[in-house]
Structure formats: structure tokens, C-alpha cells
Amino acid sequence: MRSSLLFLTTDSRILDAIRRGDEAGLALLYRANRKPITAYVTRNHGNEDDAEDMLQEALIVLWERVRSRRFEYAARLSTFLYATVKNKWARELARRRHEQPSTDTMDSVTADDPSPLDDLIESEEAERISEALNRLGDPCKALLKFYYWEELSMEEIAKTMGFANAETAKSKKYQCKEMLKRILRM
């Protein structure tokens, strides 16, 4: 990384390196985030190999967004990576659960597997959120889905939903999120 950028934050220097195509920033991010990502994935039914895969995928997402100018710096890069890993890992766990053959024997249940009560709580929470999204209505439901599940940028959401610009989409996202919180508190 260039020495003329010493006054910038580490995140700024990393983003500048990525914009220039320099992978040194990714190596720095990898080293800084490996332990917390590994801890998260292994605490949530994964292993170290899973954690490595998730971190690498999150770094690729960051690289592609920065290089295509779709990245919005709204939080520290470590926060972005952690959130990306959480989303990707949740989808991976759901995919694995869906693909696992069901068994009726308790021999297949290990101490790390979620209990039937955990599954019930998770499904009730998912159902509660789904109902709240339905009560929220179509524009907000679509916008939140695009942002949180499909991980579209504000520019992409603005274009897809016909908003004037990314700032309008961001403002609408905030309003929708606040409305969803109110519905969930009821």
C-alpha cells in the first residue's frame, strides 16, 4: 500500500488497495478476521474448513463490490465481513438441513445439533418475521428482501424499484425497517 495514504484509516487504505487491484488489503483483512469468523462458524455447527470457506466468500463479495463501485462504506470492513459471513452461513445451514435425510433415531443427534425446542423457537421466530413482513406490505417487503436477502446495493434497489436514486432507496429502507420493528413489538 502507498505510504502517502498513511493518514487514512486502515479500512480506507484497504479499500484504496482493492480499488487499485492490490490483493494485499485482502490478506490483511483475512488475517484480522480469521479468528472471529472461525469462532462464529464453529459456535454455529461448522468447522474450521467451513469458516475458511465463508471468510473467503465474504472477501470475494467485498472485492467484487468495491471493484464494481457498488460498495457503500457504512460500517467497518470487519463488520461488513462478519455480517456477510452470518448471512452466507445461515443460508448454508438451511441448505444442509434441507439436504439431510431425516432419521427417526435419536442416535444421530449429537450435542451440537439444535434441540427440537431450538428448532421450534427458530421456526416460530421465522414465522413471526414472515407475518410481520406480509403486514408491512409489498414495497417495503420487496425492498427489505432485496437488501437483506439478495444483498443488492442501494443503487441496484433504486433502479429495480424505480426510486430516483440510491439516497431515496436508503431513506425508504430506513422507514421500512422502522415500520417492521414497530410491527414486531406489537
N, C-alpha and C positions, 0 to 999 in steps of 0.2 A: 504494500500500500504506500502511496506517496507521502513523503514527510511533510509536504505543505498542508496536509489535512490534519496535522496533529491537534489543532484546536477543536476539532469536531469530536462528537461523542463516538464511542466505539460503534454504535449502531449506524451512525452516519457514515463512518469510514467503511463499514462492511457494505452498506447499500451502494456507496460510490464504487467500491471494488466490483460488486456484482454488475452494476451498470456498465462498467468497462470490460466485463467478461472475465475478470480475475477471480479464480476459484479460491484464492487464499481466504477470503471472507467466509466462505462456506466451511472451510477447515476450522476456522476459529469458532464459528457457531456450533459446529459439530462437537468440538472438544468441550465447549462451555455448557452444552445442553445434554450431553450423553447421559450423565448420572441422573438428573431429574426425570428425563424421559424414560430411562431404564427402570427407575423406581416406580414411576406411574404405571407403565405397562405390566411389570411383574406383579404389582399390587392388584392388578385387574385381570388376572387369569392369563397372562402372557409370559413369555420367557425372554431372555436376552436377545435371541435372534429376532423375535418379533419386535422388540424395542429398536434394534438396529434398523430393521426394515421401515418401521414407522418414522423414525428420525430422518432416514434418507428420503423417504417420500415427502415429508414435510419440507425438507431442504429443497427438493426439486420444485415443489409448489411455490416456495418463496422465490427461487431463482427465476422460474418462468414468469411469475407475476411482475417481478422487478424488471426483468429484461423486456417484457412486453408493455411496460409502463402502466400496468393495471394494479400495482401495489399502492395501498394507501397506508401511510405510516400513522397509525392511530394508537399504537402501544409498542412497548419494547419488542425487539425481534424475538427474544426468548418467549415472550407472552404469545406472540403470533405462532411460533413453532409449537408450543405446548397446546394451544387451542386446536391447531391443525391436527396434531397427533391425537388429541382426545376425540375429535370428530372422526378421524380415519379409524381409530381403534374401536370406537363404538360400532361403526359400520362393519368392521372386520369381525367383531364378536357376534354381531347379529347374523352375519353371513355364515359363520361357523356353526352357530346354534341351529340355523335353518338347514344346514347340510348334514348335521349329525343325525345318525339313525337313532330313533328313540328306543329305549330299553325299559323293561319293566322291573329289572332287578336293581336293588339298592347297591349291589357290589360295584357297579360302575360309577357311583357317586364318590367323589373324593372330597377332602376337607376344603379344597379351593373352589369347588363348584358352588354356585349360588343355591341357597336352600329354596324349597318350594315357596316359603314365605317371602324371600327376596324377589323371586320371580313374580309373585302376586303383587307385591308392592310396586315393582318396576312396571308391570303391565297396567296397574291401576293409575300410576302417575302418567304413563304414556297416554292412556285413555282420557285422563283429565285434561292433559295438554291438547290432545286432538279435539276434544269437545270445545275447549276454550278457543282454539283456532277457528273452528266452524262458527262459533258465536261471533267471532271477530269480523267475519265477512271476507269476501273474495279479494279485494285489492290488498288488504293487509296480510291475509293468509298467503297469497302468492308472493308478495314482497318478502316476507319473513322466510318463506321456503327457499326462494332464490338466494337470499343472503346466507342463512344458516345451514341449509342442507346442500344446496348446489354450489355454495361458496362463490357466487358471482360477485364481481366488483360493482361498486355503485354506478360506474359508467355503463356497465352491461345491463344492470337493473333499470336504469333510466331509459336506455334505448328500448329494452324489451317491453317495459310498461308504459312507454310514451311520456315520460316525465321530461321537463325542459332540460334538466342537466343532472349531474351527479349530486350536487348540493340539495336539490329538490328531493331526490330519492333518499338521501341521507336523513333529511328532515322528516320525511314520511315514515321512514323506518323507525326513527325515534318515537314518533307519535303512535305507530302501531305497536311497538314494544311496550310502551306505557299503558296502552289500552289492554293489551294482553295481561300485563301484570295486574291491572285492576280486576279483570275478569277472574283471574286465578285466585285473587284474595277473597272473592265472594264465597 
